[in-house]
Amino acid sequence: MAFRAPIRIASGGSPSGNTLGIIYGMNSASMAVLGSLISLVGLNILDNSTVALSLSLFLSALISLPIVLYTGSLINLLTRKYVFTIGVFIALSGNLMFLLDTPITFVLANACRMAGGGLMFMCISLYTMDFTPRKQLARAESRKFLFAGISWLIFPFVGTWMWVNVDYKAPFLLSITLLSILIAIFWWLRISEAQNIKPPKSGNLNFIKNVRTYFGNPHMRVAYLIAVARSSSWVVFFTYGPIYLRDAGISTQWIGLFMGGIMAALLLSSRFAAIAQYIGIRKTILLSFSMAGISMITLGLLPEPTIWGLLLLLLASLGFDMLDIIGNIPFMRMVTPKVRVEMTSVFSTWREMSFVVTPGLSAFILIFTDISGLFLVLGIVLVIAGLLSRTMPIRVD
């Protein structure tokens, strides 16, 4: 009896939605292991100071920012698959530095985590736009976040439980293992470069020029605002959410379980995509910002951390999740293939921008108030962002 070799998911080198979903899910798993731990580890190293924690994350983001800003030039020089590989190895280096458990290595480890994640995210975004028809972007994004939802449901709890009950190094070793599996799968799939995308001219990779071109378009500015606002929400959620739950009386080893349970809303990604297709992308974005903003404002007005705040965090995360699934679609539908790499290299900085701005502003806010006050400010910002999103053009739908 003859046996044939297994068929790769990315048949012919063109990745399907499932292929991109698996890659995105594995990347999410490696990050989710540490998702509920970073702030707790940082507080242990930095004498339980939330201001020092915020400042350390701010420094990490500043260090990682130049790498991501020039990702477009790097892709032009090395192609997507090699840049993705570099991103994985930078993230691996970050996990190794976490094992040293000092303030300096904590800052550098987070810088590597942010830079590596930024490179991988941009490559996945480009693959999605290269190989997914415009009208199927919402479905493709929902599939990616379905795989991500499974990862965020399981691994935050695994990470915190291992940190408390096994060894403080165990979660970082697990993240290293998951990243190793990710790069092995990525190269086994042998994803090709899209034939319809021509390498940009070297003159078009001047980042300052591209920034001026990008922000000269008012609709692109709104797309960037949406991305920064939702990313900043997750930065606050994963940095200060575990601290809020700890202050509310939840044992450290179970914080990951609560955070993972909240993130399980990502499993409803196909439903969120269906809502967007039914009522339109713009209305769904407004709905998402309103739900998240009002929930965070209410949470911030509670007199003290309480277990009931968990319900408000859940409602806010539903808004964050919907924004994750559809928040990039305005940009994807407005950018043209001719300038895709150049404009994506600018747009993708929303991730690093949120990593820089959010901890920096948080450190300033926390000087005058507590975490509840920070949640209140975030809620107000989200409501304002929702109102501004109404200016997007109708073609986004």
BELBEL-V672267 format. One record per helix or strand of 3 or more residues. SS is the DSSP state (@ for helix, = for strand). FROM is the first residue (numbers start at 1). LEN is the number of residues. If there is no record, write none. Layout:
BEGIN
SS & FROM & LEN
SS & FROM & LEN
END
This chain:
BEGIN
@ & 11 & 3
@ & 17 & 19
@ & 38 & 8
@ & 50 & 20
@ & 71 & 8
@ & 80 & 19
@ & 103 & 29
@ & 134 & 32
@ & 170 & 20
@ & 202 & 4
@ & 207 & 9
@ & 218 & 30
@ & 252 & 28
@ & 281 & 21
@ & 309 & 18
@ & 329 & 6
@ & 337 & 11
@ & 349 & 20
@ & 371 & 21
@ & 394 & 3
END
